[in-house]
Amino acid sequence: MNKRLAAFIGTLVLAAAPAAAFAFAPHAAIDPAVNKAVRELLESMRYREQTAATFKQGANALPQMLLRAYAQRIDADPKLTLDQKKAELAKVSKDIPKQVEAAEKALANPKLVDDAVDALVPIYASKFTLAELNELNAFNRRPVAVKLRNTMPEVTKEANTVVQTLLRERVLSLMPKLPPPAQAAPAPKAK
């Protein structure tokens, strides 16, 4: 792994350190029935599929994220001239495909999702009793719960569109009325 990718991943790890420390802190032994019930709940919620899809989306967004991060870092360096900044950005841009490939391999590893599930079990176990988990699992087997899970992506997409439209309308109504942009004078005709 090259140094830039290692630094980028290291930054992500450090940023997530408080959450990771909580998730991987030693937990009291979990009742096997609770463990089973949490895993059943996560399975019915399609956690594995959703997490794998989230990781894939993250990998797809990674080239732009890396380029933006490098550009900001390079632009913020007062020691570099404009030409040096352009050269440095061109140099790191060539490395981005290799970095993305390495990250995609890491994110596509099924063990990562397994580890995420293992980390979630104690969290759910600390928040829900076995009776509550069994109740949630019974609900998740009902046809209405299956329908809810299957329609939520569509509902969420439609709801996000509506909310974005409402926000856009509200923000635009708060903006002062601006005069239309001045039109450029037509260029003189060549003779």
N, C-alpha and C positions, 0 to 999 in steps of 0.2 A: 504494500500500500504506500502511495507516495506521501510525502510530508504534508502537502497541502490538505489532502483528504483526511489524513490522521488528525491534523489540527482542527479541521472543520468538525469531524466527529467528536473530537475531544471537547470542543466548545459546546456541542449539543449535550454531551454527557454531563459536563459541569453545570449547564443551565438546568438540567433535569435532576441534579443530584439530590435536592431535598425530597422530591417525590420518589425518586428511586430508593433513597435511604429508607423511606417509610415502607415502600412496597416490599423491599427485601430484608427488612428488619426481622430478626427472629420472632416467630409467633408461637404462641402456646400450641400444644398438640391439638389438632382438629379432629373432632369426632368423625370417624369414617362415614357415618350416615350423613353428616353435614357436608363433608367433602363431596360425596356422591350427589347430594341434592344441589349444591352450588354448580357442579360440573353439568348436571342435567339442565339447570336454569340457563347457564351460558350457552349450552348446545341449542336449547329451544329458542334463545335470542339470536342465534346464528352469529355468535361472537367471533368464532374463528373466521368465517367467510368475510364478515364486515372488517375485521382487523386486517386480514390479508388484502382486501380491497383498499383499505386506508393506506397500507404500506405501499401498494402499487401506485396509488395516486401521489403519495409523497415522492416516490421514485420518479414519477413523470414530471413533477414540479421541480425536481432537484436541479436540472441544468440552469433554469432561470434563477433559482435561489442562489446557487453557487456564483453565477455570473454577477448578480446584484451584490452579493456579499463581497466578492473580490473587488468589484468596481468601487464600492464604498470605501473599502480599506485602502485601495490604491489612491483614490481621489483625496482621501484625508491625509495622505503623507505629504507634509509640506516640503520635504527635501527633494521631491521629484518635480522635474519640469513637466510641462504639458506633453512634450514628445516622449519623455521617459514613462509617463503614466500610460500613454497610448501603447508603447512597446510592452510594458509590463502586463497590461490588460490583454494584449494579443498573445503573450506568452502563456498566461494562465488559462486563457480561453482554449488553447490547444490541449491542455491537460484535463479539461472538464469531462470530455467523453470517457476517459479512463476512470475518472473518479466516479462518474455516474454508473458505469458498468460494475465497479466494485461495490458501490452502495446497493445497486439493484440485486446483486447476488446475495448480499447480506440480508436485505429486506425480504427476499423471496425464500429464504431458508425457513421451512416449516417449523423448525425447532424454536424460532423466534416467537411464533404464535403459541406454541406449547408453553414456553417460558412465561408468556403474558398470561395465559390461563392459570398456570401454577401460581403466579403472583397475585391474581385476583381472588383465588379461593379464600385465603385468610381474610381479605378485606370484606368480602361478602359474609363470611362466617362470623366476623365481628359485628356486622350490622343486622343480621337476620337470625332468628332462631330456626331450629329445624322445622318446627310447625309452620312458621312463616314461609320458609323455602318450599315446603311441601305444598302450601296453599298457592304460592306463585307458580309452581310447576303444574299444579292441577289447572290453574287458570290458563297457562300457556298451551295446554293441550286442547282447550275449548276452540271450536270453530271460529268464534269471534276474535280470539287472540291471534289465531293463524291469519285471519283476514287483516287484522290490525298490522301485524308484522309485514304482510305482503303488500299492503297499500301505503305504508308509511313513507317509503321513498318518494312515491308520486305525490302524496299529500304534502310532504315537506318541500318538494320542489315547487309545487303550486303556491304554497303558503309563502315561501321565500320570495317568489315573483310578486305576489300581492303586497307583501311588506316593503319590498324594495320600491315598488311603484308609489305606495303611500309616503314613504320617506322622501322620495324624489320630489313628489308634489309638495310636501310640507317645506322642504328645504328651499325649493324654488319660490314658494310663496313668501318666504322670509327675506329673500334677496331683493334689494332695491331694483326698481325698474330701470334697466340700463338702455341707453339709446342703441339703436342697431349699429353695427360696425360700419364705419365709413367705407364707401365703395371706392376702389382705386380708379383713378382716371384712366380711360382707355389709352393704350399705347399709341403713339403717332404711327400713321400708316407709312410704310416704306414706299418710296417713289421709284 
